[in-house]
Amino acid sequence: MAANLQGKRIAFLAADGVEEVEYVQPREAVENAGARVELVSLKPGSVQSFNHLDHGKTYDVDVTAAEADAGAYDALVLPGGVANPDFLRTNADAVEFVRAFFDAGKPVGVICHGPWTLIEAGVLRGRRLTSWPSLRTDLTNAGATWVDEQVVTDKGLVSSRKPDDLPAFCAKIVEEFAEGRH
C-alpha cells in the first residue's frame, strides 16, 4: 500500500536558481500522496527555476521564509540547483526555518546542492548523507559522513545526489514524511 500524506502540510524551500526537475517531481510525488504543499522563498512573487544552465518556468511563492512558521509544517524539501542553496544559505530567515525542522525532529528531504543550506544551519554533525559529489568536502568539514549512494536516510533526513536519483528520492520522502517525526 502506498504511503498516505493526507492532511500533511509540506514546505518546499527554494529561491531563484532552483533546479526545476528537483522541485517539480518531489512536489508532484507528495501531492499525489495527498499532501498540501507550499513554496517558501526569500521574497514574495515567484521563483525562477533552471534546467541546468537554461531558464525554466517560474513558480508562485506562497509565503516568505521570514513569515513562514516551521511549526505549521510536517516536513521540508530542499531542492537543488547551484544558485538556489547559495541564496538560501546567506539568508538568516531561511537558515532558521531549516534549523527549526531539525530541532523539532521533523523529516527533511534534500537533493543535489541542497545540503549547502543544511551546512549553514549547523544540523549535519554526525549525520550520514549524500549529495552532488562536489559537496563532499563541504559536508565532511561540517561533521557529516558523505556517501555516494542513490538515496540515503538518516533519522528522517532523506538525501539524494542528482536528478537521475529522483524516482528513489521521491519514493523515500513520501515514506519518511508519512512516518512523521523522528
C-alpha positions in Angstrom: 0.0 0.0 0.0 1.3 3.4 -0.9 2.1 5.9 1.9 -0.6 8.4 2.6 0.2 12.0 3.3 -3.4 13.1 3.6 -3.6 16.1 6.0 0.1 16.7 5.9 1.5 20.1 5.0 4.9 20.1 3.3 7.1 23.1 2.8 9.4 23.4 -0.2 12.1 26.0 0.4 13.6 27.4 -2.8 14.9 30.5 -4.3 15.8 31.7 -7.8 18.1 29.1 -9.5 16.2 26.0 -8.2 16.7 23.0 -10.4 13.2 22.7 -12.0 13.0 18.9 -12.1 14.2 18.7 -8.4 11.3 20.9 -7.4 8.6 19.6 -9.7 9.0 15.8 -9.3 9.2 15.7 -5.5 6.3 18.2 -5.3 4.2 16.0 -7.6 5.1 12.9 -5.5 4.0 14.4 -2.2 0.9 16.0 -3.7 -0.1 12.7 -5.3 0.2 11.1 -1.9 -2.3 13.6 -0.6 -0.1 16.3 1.0 -0.7 20.1 0.8 2.4 21.8 -0.5 3.6 25.4 -0.1 6.5 27.1 -1.8 8.5 29.1 0.8 11.1 31.5 -0.6 13.1 34.6 0.2 10.8 37.2 -1.3 7.2 37.3 -2.4 6.3 36.8 -6.1 7.8 34.0 -8.0 10.9 31.8 -8.1 12.8 31.3 -11.4 13.7 27.7 -12.0 16.5 26.4 -14.2 17.1 23.3 -16.3 20.9 23.1 -15.6 22.0 26.5 -17.0 18.9 27.3 -19.0 15.9 29.2 -17.6 12.9 27.1 -16.8 9.5 28.0 -15.6 8.6 30.4 -12.7 6.7 29.2 -9.7 4.5 31.3 -7.4 5.7 31.8 -3.8 3.1 31.0 -1.1 5.0 32.6 1.8 8.4 34.1 2.6 10.8 32.4 4.9 10.5 35.5 7.2 6.8 34.9 7.5 6.7 31.1 7.5 6.2 29.2 10.7 8.1 25.8 10.6 5.8 24.6 13.3 2.9 24.7 10.8 4.5 22.1 8.5 5.0 18.4 8.8 8.1 18.1 6.6 10.5 20.1 4.4 12.0 19.6 1.0 15.2 21.4 -0.2 15.6 21.0 -3.9 19.0 21.6 -5.5 20.4 23.7 -8.3 23.6 25.6 -7.7 22.4 29.1 -7.2 19.3 28.2 -5.1 21.0 26.9 -2.0 23.7 29.6 -2.3 21.0 32.2 -2.0 19.2 30.3 0.8 22.3 29.8 3.0 23.0 33.5 3.1 19.5 34.4 4.3 19.1 34.2 8.1 15.3 33.6 7.9 15.8 30.7 5.5 18.5 29.1 7.7 16.5 29.4 10.9 13.4 28.0 9.1 15.5 24.9 8.1 17.0 24.6 11.6 13.6 24.5 13.2 12.7 21.3 11.3 15.7 19.6 12.7 15.1 20.9 16.2 11.6 19.5 16.1 12.7 16.1 14.6 10.6 16.6 11.5 11.6 14.8 8.3 13.6 16.7 5.7 14.4 15.8 2.0 17.4 17.3 0.3 18.9 16.7 -3.1 21.9 17.7 -5.2 23.4 21.0 -3.9 20.6 21.5 -1.4 22.8 20.4 1.6 24.7 23.7 1.4 21.8 25.2 3.3 21.9 22.4 5.9 25.6 23.1 6.4 24.8 26.8 7.2 22.0 25.7 9.6 24.6 23.6 11.5 22.5 20.4 11.5 24.8 17.9 9.9 27.3 16.9 12.6 27.1 13.1 13.0 24.7 12.7 10.1 25.1 10.4 7.1 24.0 11.7 3.7 24.7 12.1 0.0 24.7 15.0 -2.4 26.1 16.2 -5.7 29.8 15.0 -5.5 31.3 18.4 -5.3 29.8 19.0 -1.9 31.7 16.0 -0.3 34.4 18.1 1.3 32.0 20.8 2.5 29.8 18.1 4.1 32.7 16.3 5.7 34.0 19.6 7.1 30.6 20.2 8.6 30.8 16.9 10.5 28.7 14.7 8.2 29.6 11.3 6.7 29.3 11.6 3.0 28.5 8.5 0.9 27.9 8.1 -2.8 24.5 6.3 -2.9 21.3 7.0 -4.8 19.3 7.7 -1.7 20.3 7.9 2.0 18.1 8.1 5.0 19.4 9.1 8.5 16.8 9.7 11.2 14.3 11.4 8.9 16.8 13.1 6.7 16.5 11.8 3.1 19.2 12.8 0.7 20.0 12.1 -3.0 22.7 13.1 -5.4 21.1 14.3 -8.7 18.1 14.3 -11.0 18.8 10.7 -12.0 18.0 9.7 -8.4 14.6 11.4 -8.3 12.5 8.2 -8.6 14.2 6.7 -5.5 14.3 10.1 -3.7 10.6 10.8 -4.3 9.5 7.4 -3.1 11.6 7.7 0.1 10.5 11.2 1.0 6.9 10.1 0.7 7.6 7.1 3.0 9.5 9.2 5.6 7.0 12.1 5.6 4.2 9.5 6.2 6.2 8.2 9.2 6.4 11.7 10.7 8.8 12.9 13.4 11.9 11.0 14.2 
